[in-house]
């Protein structure tokens, strides 16, 4: 209360607008708007997806570094209901020596941007972080809710995806209908996972979602965009996590290295 809003877009969002150019914390050069990338298919360094639509795309041709506008505007810090203990920090490159990470949401590897908690070695793709809290699919008549692990009390119970029939990882996220015991992988339920739009994100299901554990990441992103004071709180938490990293990361997983921006 009573504080003036900070106007430094580069601090809260990681970008500064220069008409058709963008500056992003992940790259040393100006990223220029690419008007017609259709002749040569380009890959986004953030989400690792091709630019196959007419959505804005920015890049540095000399470095072959490209970002969707949506990915470029991802927040630097994020509170996510899948990991309530700590805020997540946006990393432009994996912080493991292998230069890859394993997404705790979908279970697949990643080489691009991630939202991560260094303290807990928790990493998720940008796309997974913005999965809607609920959705409808063609193969099921009811709304599916996003849950962050096994839907069963007995965590040793194995279950399969009702779309692809593959056994599901009990630690990964899924879309689930409790009434029908119908579950699906994230990618099976929503093959084209949402990424961050530049404008304010609105979750159309936020008022009808009965599952308090399935709060959409979109709501979290809106909160970060509205309150830039969170930046400083998250920055402090991130630095504390980095300082404690050497003590916390003594398990069998690869040790992280830390890069400050």
Backbone as CSV, one residue per row, in Angstrom:
resi,resn,N_x,N_y,N_z,CA_x,CA_y,CA_z,C_x,C_y,C_z
1,UNK,0.837,-1.191,0.000,0.000,0.000,0.000,0.872,1.241,0.000
2,UNK,0.531,2.218,-0.832,1.242,3.473,-0.846,2.517,3.465,-1.653
3,UNK,2.915,2.315,-2.204,4.136,2.257,-2.990,3.848,2.599,-4.447
4,UNK,4.768,3.285,-5.066,4.626,3.580,-6.473,5.016,2.354,-7.285
5,UNK,4.283,2.139,-8.370,4.608,1.014,-9.231,5.922,1.279,-9.947
6,UNK,6.765,0.293,-9.995,8.025,0.427,-10.714,7.768,0.241,-12.206
7,UNK,8.439,1.020,-13.019,8.165,1.006,-14.454,9.268,0.363,-15.270
8,UNK,10.219,-0.252,-14.605,11.324,-0.882,-15.319,10.879,-2.227,-15.855
9,UNK,10.428,-2.246,-17.100,9.922,-3.473,-17.698,11.006,-4.528,-17.808
10,UNK,12.220,-4.088,-17.982,13.309,-5.056,-18.124,13.497,-5.865,-16.866
11,UNK,13.230,-5.294,-15.691,13.437,-6.016,-14.442,12.344,-7.023,-14.196
12,UNK,11.083,-6.645,-14.419,9.976,-7.519,-14.062,9.659,-8.534,-15.137
13,UNK,9.901,-8.196,-16.409,9.547,-9.100,-17.485,10.752,-9.665,-18.211
14,UNK,11.939,-9.034,-18.043,13.116,-9.506,-18.744,13.272,-8.909,-20.121
15,UNK,12.425,-7.936,-20.524,12.492,-7.375,-21.857,12.302,-5.877,-21.813
16,UNK,12.853,-5.197,-22.820,12.614,-3.782,-23.025,12.270,-3.581,-24.487
17,UNK,11.209,-2.851,-24.772,10.742,-2.700,-26.137,11.432,-1.539,-26.831
18,UNK,11.949,-1.771,-28.036,12.505,-0.732,-28.897,11.843,-0.858,-30.266
19,UNK,10.558,-0.524,-30.333,9.779,-0.634,-31.559,9.823,-2.070,-32.076
20,UNK,10.519,-2.290,-33.196,10.571,-3.636,-33.770,11.707,-4.475,-33.200
21,UNK,12.397,-3.956,-32.197,13.499,-4.685,-31.580,13.174,-5.012,-30.130
22,UNK,13.831,-6.037,-29.623,13.657,-6.414,-28.230,15.018,-6.702,-27.604
23,UNK,15.149,-6.357,-26.341,16.326,-6.725,-25.562,15.887,-7.736,-24.511
24,UNK,16.581,-8.846,-24.437,16.201,-9.903,-23.496,17.407,-10.301,-22.655
25,UNK,17.171,-10.590,-21.394,18.271,-10.888,-20.472,19.065,-12.127,-20.862
26,UNK,18.491,-12.999,-21.675,19.141,-14.264,-22.024,20.152,-14.135,-23.153
27,UNK,20.184,-12.958,-23.814,21.064,-12.823,-24.978,21.701,-11.445,-25.004
28,UNK,22.961,-11.386,-25.440,23.726,-10.139,-25.382,23.382,-9.163,-26.498
29,UNK,22.745,-9.635,-27.569,22.471,-8.776,-28.718,20.988,-8.427,-28.810
30,UNK,20.698,-7.365,-29.547,19.307,-6.986,-29.794,18.636,-8.058,-30.646
31,UNK,17.421,-8.407,-30.291,16.632,-9.371,-31.056,15.681,-8.597,-31.966
32,UNK,15.792,-8.824,-33.257,15.004,-8.078,-34.232,13.773,-8.873,-34.652
33,UNK,12.708,-8.144,-34.943,11.473,-8.768,-35.393,11.692,-9.423,-36.750
34,UNK,11.297,-10.681,-36.856,11.394,-11.418,-38.113,10.007,-11.432,-38.725
35,UNK,9.850,-10.735,-39.843,8.521,-10.542,-40.420,8.020,-11.754,-41.184
36,UNK,8.906,-12.454,-41.873,8.454,-13.584,-42.692,9.416,-14.757,-42.561
37,UNK,9.330,-15.482,-41.441,10.246,-16.613,-41.237,9.804,-17.903,-41.900
38,UNK,8.745,-17.851,-42.727,8.159,-19.082,-43.255,9.080,-19.807,-44.247
39,UNK,9.987,-19.065,-44.927,10.857,-19.714,-45.901,11.786,-20.725,-45.228
40,UNK,12.330,-20.343,-44.096,13.196,-21.240,-43.332,12.592,-21.449,-41.948
41,UNK,12.305,-22.688,-41.618,11.721,-22.980,-40.315,12.762,-22.753,-39.229
42,UNK,12.405,-21.946,-38.241,13.316,-21.605,-37.159,12.807,-22.195,-35.854
43,UNK,13.725,-22.543,-34.975,13.371,-23.087,-33.668,13.549,-22.029,-32.594
44,UNK,12.594,-21.958,-31.694,12.665,-21.041,-30.564,13.623,-21.613,-29.524
45,UNK,14.574,-20.802,-29.079,15.535,-21.265,-28.080,14.916,-21.428,-26.703
46,UNK,13.742,-20.880,-26.490,13.088,-20.977,-25.188,12.265,-22.250,-25.071
47,UNK,11.261,-22.391,-25.945,10.355,-23.546,-25.859,10.766,-24.693,-26.767
48,UNK,11.772,-24.458,-27.622,12.305,-25.480,-28.527,11.304,-25.917,-29.586
49,UNK,10.275,-25.101,-29.802,9.274,-25.400,-30.813,9.529,-24.555,-32.057
50,UNK,9.119,-25.062,-33.201,9.294,-24.336,-34.451,8.315,-23.172,-34.545
51,UNK,8.704,-22.172,-35.283,7.813,-21.050,-35.540,7.031,-21.352,-36.818
52,UNK,5.924,-22.060,-36.654,5.142,-22.497,-37.808,3.842,-21.720,-37.934
53,UNK,3.689,-20.661,-37.162,2.495,-19.833,-37.226,2.898,-18.422,-37.615
54,UNK,1.919,-17.547,-37.666,2.183,-16.154,-38.002,2.416,-15.297,-36.768
55,UNK,2.654,-15.922,-35.631,2.876,-15.163,-34.405,4.240,-14.478,-34.456
56,UNK,4.385,-13.343,-33.744,5.663,-12.603,-33.764,6.830,-13.472,-33.312
57,UNK,7.952,-13.263,-33.977,9.160,-14.038,-33.721,10.338,-13.076,-33.767
58,UNK,11.223,-13.180,-32.793,12.377,-12.285,-32.716,13.655,-13.110,-32.766
59,UNK,14.718,-12.509,-33.323,15.940,-13.282,-33.411,17.189,-12.461,-33.628
60,UNK,18.305,-13.121,-33.387,19.639,-12.602,-33.676,20.231,-13.527,-34.731
61,UNK,20.256,-13.074,-35.979,20.691,-13.940,-37.069,22.148,-14.343,-36.944
62,UNK,22.981,-13.447,-36.451,24.404,-13.763,-36.353,24.667,-14.903,-35.375
63,UNK,23.836,-15.015,-34.346,23.993,-16.071,-33.339,23.009,-17.213,-33.526
64,UNK,22.098,-17.052,-34.495,21.037,-18.035,-34.689,20.283,-18.276,-33.383
65,UNK,19.896,-17.178,-32.752,19.170,-17.228,-31.478,17.802,-16.608,-31.711
66,UNK,16.733,-17.369,-31.436,15.388,-16.920,-31.766,14.428,-17.193,-30.613
67,UNK,13.442,-16.321,-30.470,12.424,-16.463,-29.429,11.060,-16.071,-29.973
68,UNK,10.051,-16.884,-29.674,8.680,-16.424,-29.866,8.446,-15.198,-28.987
69,UNK,7.587,-14.306,-29.433,7.257,-13.158,-28.588,6.651,-13.625,-27.268
70,UNK,5.845,-14.676,-27.321,5.234,-15.200,-26.102,6.295,-15.675,-25.108
71,UNK,7.284,-16.389,-25.606,8.346,-16.893,-24.728,9.229,-15.757,-24.234
72,UNK,9.469,-14.782,-25.106,10.296,-13.640,-24.751,9.701,-12.864,-23.583
73,UNK,8.377,-12.871,-23.470,7.701,-12.125,-22.417,7.348,-12.966,-21.193
74,UNK,7.900,-14.153,-21.088,7.682,-14.959,-19.881,8.256,-14.234,-18.670
75,UNK,7.592,-14.280,-17.516,8.097,-13.586,-16.323,9.378,-14.222,-15.809
76,UNK,10.204,-13.425,-15.172,11.469,-13.918,-14.632,11.259,-14.808,-13.411
77,UNK,10.189,-14.571,-12.665,9.913,-15.327,-11.445,8.441,-15.699,-11.421
78,UNK,8.139,-16.835,-10.803,6.779,-17.357,-10.853,6.438,-18.146,-9.599
79,UNK,5.306,-17.837,-9.007,4.718,-18.692,-7.972,3.840,-19.710,-8.683
80,UNK,4.034,-20.971,-8.418,3.233,-22.002,-9.082,2.684,-22.962,-8.039
81,UNK,1.418,-23.315,-8.180,0.770,-24.152,-7.168,1.307,-25.575,-7.144
82,UNK,2.044,-25.996,-8.159,2.658,-27.323,-8.136,3.866,-27.375,-7.216
83,UNK,4.405,-26.204,-6.883,5.595,-26.141,-6.024,5.431,-24.953,-5.074
84,UNK,4.535,-25.067,-4.101,4.194,-23.917,-3.253,5.285,-23.501,-2.275
85,UNK,6.268,-24.348,-2.041,7.285,-24.044,-1.024,8.201,-22.896,-1.419
86,UNK,8.496,-22.782,-2.715,9.458,-21.779,-3.172,9.010,-21.193,-4.508
87,UNK,9.406,-19.962,-4.800,9.154,-19.400,-6.130,10.065,-20.060,-7.156
88,UNK,9.632,-20.050,-8.399,10.416,-20.615,-9.488,11.101,-19.491,-10.260
89,UNK,12.322,-19.749,-10.688,13.118,-18.773,-11.423,13.247,-19.211,-12.875
90,UNK,13.113,-18.259,-13.792,13.268,-18.560,-15.212,14.752,-18.650,-15.561
91,UNK,15.167,-19.819,-16.065,16.551,-20.021,-16.495,16.581,-20.169,-18.016
92,UNK,17.417,-19.398,-18.716,17.472,-19.505,-20.176,18.235,-20.724,-20.673
93,UNK,19.083,-21.294,-19.837,19.795,-22.523,-20.192,19.748,-23.457,-18.991
94,UNK,19.769,-24.773,-19.220,19.758,-25.706,-18.090,20.960,-25.480,-17.188
95,UNK,20.769,-25.614,-15.906,21.829,-25.350,-14.930,22.564,-26.614,-14.499
96,UNK,22.373,-27.698,-15.238,23.083,-28.940,-14.958,24.267,-29.096,-15.915
97,UNK,25.310,-29.796,-15.508,26.471,-29.996,-16.392,26.124,-30.696,-17.702
98,UNK,25.044,-31.460,-17.720,24.638,-32.159,-18.939,23.979,-31.229,-19.947
99,UNK,23.675,-29.987,-19.524,23.004,-28.995,-20.375,21.593,-29.430,-20.764
100,UNK,21.020,-30.311,-19.980,19.629,-30.709,-20.157,18.971,-30.774,-18.787
101,UNK,17.663,-30.823,-18.775,16.929,-31.020,-17.530,15.755,-31.944,-17.804
102,UNK,15.246,-32.563,-16.776,14.078,-33.431,-16.880,12.889,-32.685,-16.306
103,UNK,11.883,-32.450,-17.135,10.708,-31.694,-16.703,9.908,-32.507,-15.697
104,UNK,9.671,-31.936,-14.522,8.908,-32.628,-13.484,7.422,-32.638,-13.774
105,UNK,6.988,-31.923,-14.787,5.575,-31.911,-15.141,5.242,-33.011,-16.140
106,UNK,5.924,-32.994,-17.287,5.589,-33.946,-18.350,6.544,-35.122,-18.437
107,UNK,7.700,-35.042,-17.777,8.633,-36.153,-17.763,9.599,-36.203,-18.925
108,UNK,9.526,-35.249,-19.844,10.442,-35.241,-20.982,11.616,-34.305,-20.711
109,UNK,12.691,-34.479,-21.468,13.876,-33.654,-21.270,13.712,-32.302,-21.954
110,UNK,14.523,-31.356,-21.541,14.505,-30.032,-22.140,15.900,-29.468,-22.241
111,UNK,16.117,-28.640,-23.266,17.394,-27.952,-23.455,17.234,-26.439,-23.450
112,UNK,15.981,-25.964,-23.444,15.728,-24.542,-23.525,15.428,-23.927,-22.173
113,UNK,14.539,-22.935,-22.173,14.173,-22.245,-20.945,13.454,-23.196,-19.993
114,UNK,13.571,-22.900,-18.707,12.826,-23.666,-17.702,12.502,-22.770,-16.525
115,UNK,11.425,-23.098,-15.838,11.147,-22.522,-14.526,11.674,-23.523,-13.507
116,UNK,12.566,-23.066,-12.627,13.288,-23.995,-11.761,13.353,-23.518,-10.319
117,UNK,13.436,-24.499,-9.424,13.747,-24.252,-8.021,15.064,-24.965,-7.743
118,UNK,16.135,-24.195,-7.564,17.453,-24.793,-7.354,17.507,-25.588,-6.064
119,UNK,16.785,-25.128,-5.069,16.830,-25.783,-3.764,16.282,-27.207,-3.837
120,UNK,15.239,-27.388,-4.615,14.563,-28.689,-4.695,14.873,-29.442,-5.986
121,UNK,15.692,-28.854,-6.867,15.957,-29.434,-8.177,14.645,-29.750,-8.895
122,UNK,13.790,-28.767,-8.916,12.481,-28.870,-9.558,12.527,-28.030,-10.824
123,UNK,12.204,-28.641,-11.967,12.314,-27.963,-13.260,11.094,-28.282,-14.117
124,UNK,10.536,-27.261,-14.768,9.416,-27.482,-15.680,9.577,-26.609,-16.925
125,UNK,9.082,-27.125,-18.051,9.069,-26.366,-19.296,8.204,-25.108,-19.160
126,UNK,8.464,-24.127,-20.019,7.591,-22.963,-20.075,6.164,-23.372,-20.415
127,UNK,6.032,-24.287,-21.396,4.699,-24.698,-21.817,3.942,-25.378,-20.690
128,UNK,4.643,-26.218,-19.945,3.987,-26.940,-18.853,3.573,-25.986,-17.734
129,UNK,4.388,-24.965,-17.492,4.069,-24.002,-16.440,2.780,-23.251,-16.725
130,UNK,2.409,-23.152,-17.994,1.210,-22.398,-18.349,0.040,-23.294,-18.738
131,UNK,0.101,-24.568,-18.378,-1.035,-25.455,-18.645,-2.284,-24.938,-17.935
132,UNK,-3.423,-24.909,-18.615,-4.653,-24.463,-17.949,-5.061,-25.427,-16.843
133,UNK,-5.774,-24.917,-15.860,-6.164,-25.737,-14.718,-7.218,-26.772,-15.077
134,UNK,-7.918,-26.571,-16.175,-8.917,-27.541,-16.621,-9.126,-27.371,-18.117
135,UNK,-9.588,-28.439,-18.763,-9.863,-28.374,-20.196,-10.799,-29.503,-20.598
136,UNK,-11.285,-29.425,-21.822,-12.129,-30.459,-22.411,-11.368,-31.128,-23.548
137,UNK,-11.538,-32.440,-23.680,-10.908,-33.182,-24.769,-11.983,-33.947,-25.524
138,UNK,-11.678,-34.300,-26.765,-12.661,-34.972,-27.604,-13.015,-36.363,-27.089
139,UNK,-12.066,-37.014,-26.419,-12.275,-38.408,-26.024,-12.999,-38.568,-24.694
140,UNK,-13.417,-37.468,-24.078,-14.112,-37.574,-22.796,-15.149,-36.464,-22.681
141,UNK,-16.360,-36.792,-22.184,-17.430,-35.790,-22.155,-17.322,-34.772,-21.028
142,UNK,-16.497,-35.044,-20.020,-16.428,-34.152,-18.856,-15.147,-33.324,-18.860
143,UNK,-15.188,-32.268,-18.102,-14.016,-31.414,-17.948,-12.933,-32.150,-17.162
144,UNK,-11.698,-32.056,-17.621,-10.560,-32.668,-16.938,-9.827,-31.610,-16.127
145,UNK,-9.401,-31.996,-14.927,-8.693,-31.074,-14.038,-7.203,-31.416,-14.016
146,UNK,-6.387,-30.395,-13.951,-4.944,-30.589,-13.863,-4.558,-30.970,-12.439
147,UNK,-3.879,-32.101,-12.277,-3.374,-32.503,-10.963,-1.880,-32.794,-11.092
148,UNK,-1.180,-32.707,-9.979,0.277,-32.704,-10.005,0.902,-34.014,-9.532
149,UNK,0.243,-35.122,-9.775,0.769,-36.421,-9.382,-0.334,-37.450,-9.385
150,UNK,-0.068,-38.588,-8.794,-1.027,-39.688,-8.785,-2.360,-39.266,-8.174
151,UNK,-3.470,-39.634,-8.809,-4.782,-39.312,-8.251,-5.230,-40.283,-7.166
152,UNK,-4.431,-41.293,-6.880,-4.832,-42.337,-5.943,-4.126,-42.185,-4.599
153,UNK,-4.817,-42.574,-3.543,-4.227,-42.519,-2.205,-3.043,-43.466,-2.094
154,UNK,-3.169,-44.637,-2.685,-2.056,-45.584,-2.729,-1.132,-45.170,-3.872
155,UNK,-0.017,-44.548,-3.547,0.877,-44.015,-4.570,1.623,-45.098,-5.338
156,UNK,1.487,-46.357,-4.918,2.140,-47.451,-5.626,1.273,-48.006,-6.756
157,UNK,0.035,-47.547,-6.843,-0.866,-48.027,-7.886,-0.391,-47.519,-9.244
158,UNK,-0.264,-48.417,-10.212,0.084,-48.017,-11.565,-1.186,-47.719,-12.349
159,UNK,-1.094,-46.786,-13.264,-2.255,-46.429,-14.076,-1.771,-46.014,-15.457
160,UNK,-2.682,-46.094,-16.419,-2.317,-45.806,-17.806,-3.064,-44.582,-18.301
161,UNK,-2.502,-43.960,-19.312,-3.152,-42.835,-19.977,-4.319,-43.367,-20.791
162,UNK,-5.490,-42.805,-20.612,-6.678,-43.271,-21.324,-6.739,-42.764,-22.758
163,UNK,-5.736,-42.023,-23.185,-5.663,-41.582,-24.577,-4.674,-42.439,-25.361
164,UNK,-3.458,-42.617,-24.821,-2.429,-43.370,-25.553,-2.195,-44.771,-25.001
165,UNK,-2.789,-45.110,-23.856,-2.688,-46.435,-23.223,-1.301,-46.750,-22.665
166,UNK,-0.440,-45.770,-22.549,0.884,-45.992,-21.968,0.823,-45.834,-20.454
167,UNK,1.669,-46.606,-19.745,1.751,-46.471,-18.292,2.278,-45.080,-17.955
168,UNK,1.654,-44.422,-16.984,2.012,-43.053,-16.638,2.967,-43.023,-15.452
169,UNK,3.843,-42.035,-15.455,4.751,-41.812,-14.331,3.966,-41.211,-13.170
170,UNK,4.059,-41.827,-12.010,3.240,-41.408,-10.864,3.614,-40.017,-10.350
171,UNK,4.782,-39.528,-10.725,5.224,-38.216,-10.250,4.898,-37.086,-11.221
172,UNK,4.466,-37.438,-12.430,4.191,-36.411,-13.432,2.764,-35.893,-13.353
173,UNK,2.531,-34.749,-13.962,1.203,-34.148,-13.969,0.303,-34.875,-14.963
174,UNK,-0.990,-34.726,-14.767,-1.953,-35.286,-15.697,-3.256,-34.508,-15.626
175,UNK,-4.071,-34.699,-16.644,-5.442,-34.186,-16.626,-6.356,-35.342,-16.250
176,UNK,-7.285,-35.085,-15.331,-8.001,-36.194,-14.697,-9.460,-35.835,-14.430
177,UNK,-10.327,-36.819,-14.670,-11.737,-36.733,-14.287,-11.965,-37.740,-13.165
178,UNK,-12.190,-37.259,-11.956,-12.327,-38.137,-10.796,-13.590,-38.981,-10.875
179,UNK,-14.663,-38.443,-11.437,-15.925,-39.183,-11.504,-15.806,-40.430,-12.372
180,UNK,-15.041,-40.332,-13.436,-14.921,-41.444,-14.382,-13.586,-42.168,-14.291
181,UNK,-12.695,-41.690,-13.425,-11.347,-42.246,-13.328,-10.674,-42.240,-14.699
182,UNK,-10.787,-41.107,-15.381,-10.201,-40.927,-16.710,-9.023,-39.977,-16.582
183,UNK,-7.848,-40.430,-17.034,-6.652,-39.598,-16.943,-5.881,-39.582,-18.241
184,UNK,-5.126,-38.507,-18.461,-4.354,-38.376,-19.694,-3.087,-37.571,-19.448
185,UNK,-2.019,-37.944,-20.181,-0.802,-37.141,-20.183,-1.129,-35.701,-20.575
186,UNK,-0.278,-34.778,-20.170,-0.460,-33.386,-20.588,-0.472,-33.275,-22.101
187,UNK,0.504,-33.910,-22.751,0.623,-33.784,-24.193,-0.468,-34.543,-24.930
188,UNK,-1.033,-35.565,-24.302,-2.135,-36.293,-24.934,-3.441,-35.506,-24.826
189,UNK,-3.637,-34.860,-23.691,-4.851,-34.071,-23.497,-4.802,-32.772,-24.278
190,UNK,-3.619,-32.184,-24.372,-3.465,-30.891,-25.041,-2.175,-30.911,-25.848
191,UNK,-2.222,-31.427,-27.088,-0.997,-31.553,-27.885,-0.268,-30.235,-28.107
192,UNK,-1.017,-29.138,-28.201,-0.393,-27.830,-28.384,-0.500,-27.064,-27.074
193,UNK,0.483,-27.268,-26.200,0.466,-26.618,-24.898,0.619,-25.117,-25.053
194,UNK,-0.072,-24.382,-24.182,-0.106,-22.932,-24.274,1.227,-22.338,-23.842
195,UNK,1.651,-21.248,-24.515,2.778,-20.452,-24.044,2.276,-19.062,-23.722
196,UNK,3.139,-18.250,-23.163,2.705,-16.980,-22.602,2.357,-15.946,-23.663
197,UNK,1.140,-15.420,-23.673,0.833,-14.285,-24.538,1.368,-12.999,-23.946
198,UNK,1.520,-11.999,-24.788,2.081,-10.735,-24.317,1.102,-10.000,-23.419
199,UNK,-0.188,-10.050,-23.755,-1.191,-9.339,-22.976,-1.558,-10.125,-21.732
200,UNK,-2.424,-9.536,-20.911,-2.846,-10.176,-19.671,-3.517,-11.499,-19.969
201,UNK,-3.146,-12.514,-19.206,-3.694,-13.844,-19.397,-4.948,-14.028,-18.560
202,UNK,-5.947,-14.635,-19.155,-7.209,-14.853,-18.467,-7.538,-16.331,-18.498
203,UNK,-7.822,-16.888,-17.359,-8.205,-18.287,-17.253,-9.723,-18.369,-17.240
204,UNK,-10.302,-18.849,-18.342,-11.753,-18.867,-18.469,-12.412,-19.822,-17.500
205,UNK,-11.637,-20.751,-16.909,-12.215,-21.740,-16.006,-11.971,-21.409,-14.543
206,UNK,-11.421,-20.223,-14.267,-10.989,-19.936,-12.902,-12.150,-19.891,-11.924
207,UNK,-13.337,-19.504,-12.384,-14.468,-19.398,-11.470,-15.186,-20.720,-11.271
208,UNK,-14.941,-21.667,-12.177,-15.670,-22.926,-12.099,-14.805,-24.090,-11.658
209,UNK,-13.559,-23.828,-11.352,-12.636,-24.903,-11.010,-12.821,-25.328,-9.556
210,UNK,-13.306,-26.560,-9.303,-13.545,-26.990,-7.928,-12.305,-27.527,-7.236
211,UNK,-11.219,-27.676,-7.940,-10.028,-28.304,-7.380,-9.045,-27.242,-6.921
212,UNK,-8.880,-27.014,-5.622,-7.984,-25.950,-5.157,-6.529,-26.234,-5.460
213,UNK,-6.195,-27.485,-5.773,-4.808,-27.831,-6.068,-4.473,-27.635,-7.533
214,UNK,-5.438,-27.219,-8.330,-5.227,-27.093,-9.769,-5.302,-25.651,-10.219
215,UNK,-4.810,-24.737,-9.404,-4.794,-23.333,-9.798,-3.935,-23.164,-11.029
216,UNK,-4.470,-22.440,-12.012,-3.755,-22.285,-13.269,-2.522,-21.429,-13.109
217,UNK,-1.479,-21.800,-13.827,-0.268,-20.965,-13.840,-0.546,-19.612,-14.454
218,UNK,-1.609,-19.537,-15.260,-1.935,-18.253,-15.868,-2.275,-17.215,-14.811
219,UNK,-2.969,-17.623,-13.754,-3.297,-16.697,-12.682,-2.029,-16.228,-11.983
220,UNK,-1.064,-17.139,-11.845,0.186,-16.782,-11.205,0.949,-15.754,-12.033
221,UNK,0.915,-15.939,-13.351,1.622,-15.021,-14.227,1.014,-13.634,-14.149
222,UNK,-0.317,-13.571,-14.106,-0.978,-12.277,-13.983,-0.564,-11.568,-12.703
223,UNK,-0.444,-12.333,-11.625,-0.066,-11.724,-10.349,1.342,-11.157,-10.413
224,UNK,2.243,-11.892,-11.077,3.613,-11.400,-11.205,3.655,-10.140,-12.048
225,UNK,2.881,-10.132,-13.140,2.882,-8.972,-14.017,2.296,-7.745,-13.343
226,UNK,1.337,-7.925,-12.451,0.677,-6.799,-11.801,1.510,-6.220,-10.675
227,UNK,2.311,-7.029,-10.011,3.034,-6.569,-8.816,4.522,-6.772,-8.997
228,UNK,5.200,-5.739,-9.463,6.632,-5.866,-9.720,7.439,-5.954,-8.439
229,UNK,6.818,-5.630,-7.291,7.528,-5.799,-6.021,7.918,-7.251,-5.799
230,UNK,7.156,-8.169,-6.378,7.477,-9.589,-6.235,8.865,-9.888,-6.785
231,UNK,9.286,-9.095,-7.760,10.603,-9.323,-8.357,11.699,-9.327,-7.307
232,UNK,11.653,-8.348,-6.408,12.707,-8.233,-5.419,12.610,-9.343,-4.372
233,UNK,11.387,-9.747,-4.044,11.221,-10.851,-3.109,11.773,-12.138,-3.719
234,UNK,11.455,-12.364,-4.971,11.891,-13.577,-5.636,13.403,-13.568,-5.879
235,UNK,13.935,-12.375,-6.190,15.373,-12.269,-6.397,16.132,-12.675,-5.140
236,UNK,15.638,-12.209,-3.990,16.256,-12.571,-2.723,16.176,-14.071,-2.498
237,UNK,14.992,-14.644,-2.765,14.822,-16.086,-2.576,15.735,-16.871,-3.509
238,UNK,15.876,-16.386,-4.739,16.723,-17.068,-5.707,18.184,-17.050,-5.277
239,UNK,18.637,-15.901,-4.782,20.027,-15.809,-4.348,20.284,-16.675,-3.119
240,UNK,19.297,-16.722,-2.223,19.441,-17.592,-1.060,19.540,-19.047,-1.496
241,UNK,18.720,-19.405,-2.488,18.757,-20.784,-2.982,20.107,-21.095,-3.604
242,UNK,20.663,-20.122,-4.322,21.964,-20.337,-4.950,23.058,-20.517,-3.911
243,UNK,23.004,-19.725,-2.841,24.009,-19.836,-1.796,23.933,-21.167,-1.062
244,UNK,22.710,-21.683,-0.963,22.534,-22.960,-0.277,22.686,-24.148,-1.214
245,UNK,22.881,-23.850,-2.497,22.875,-24.915,-3.491,23.902,-25.997,-3.251
246,UNK,25.122,-25.589,-2.907,26.177,-26.575,-2.722,25.875,-27.530,-1.579
247,UNK,25.160,-27.048,-0.578,24.823,-27.900,0.562,23.615,-28.778,0.261
248,UNK,22.698,-28.236,-0.552,21.454,-28.951,-0.794,21.590,-30.001,-1.887
249,UNK,22.492,-29.765,-2.843,22.571,-30.643,-3.998,23.639,-31.713,-3.813
250,UNK,23.493,-32.512,-2.801,24.486,-33.544,-2.522,23.947,-34.931,-2.835
251,UNK,22.875,-35.009,-3.622,22.299,-36.301,-3.986,23.029,-36.843,-5.201
252,UNK,22.479,-37.923,-5.773,23.111,-38.542,-6.921,22.881,-37.816,-8.224
253,UNK,21.968,-36.811,-8.250,21.701,-36.098,-9.487,22.853,-35.151,-9.806
254,UNK,23.021,-34.759,-11.074,24.123,-33.872,-11.452,24.055,-32.567,-10.686
255,UNK,25.198,-32.046,-10.343,25.260,-30.789,-9.609,25.010,-29.631,-10.564
256,UNK,24.375,-28.591,-10.041,24.063,-27.425,-10.853,25.234,-26.459,-10.864
257,UNK,25.241,-25.620,-11.886,26.082,-24.441,-11.848,25.148,-23.243,-11.916
258,UNK,25.527,-22.117,-11.368,24.648,-20.970,-11.230,25.160,-19.808,-12.058
259,UNK,24.229,-19.163,-12.742,24.535,-18.011,-13.572,23.625,-16.881,-13.147
260,UNK,24.171,-15.697,-12.900,23.377,-14.556,-12.454,23.201,-13.575,-13.599
261,UNK,22.016,-12.981,-13.646,21.701,-12.054,-14.726,21.388,-10.685,-14.156
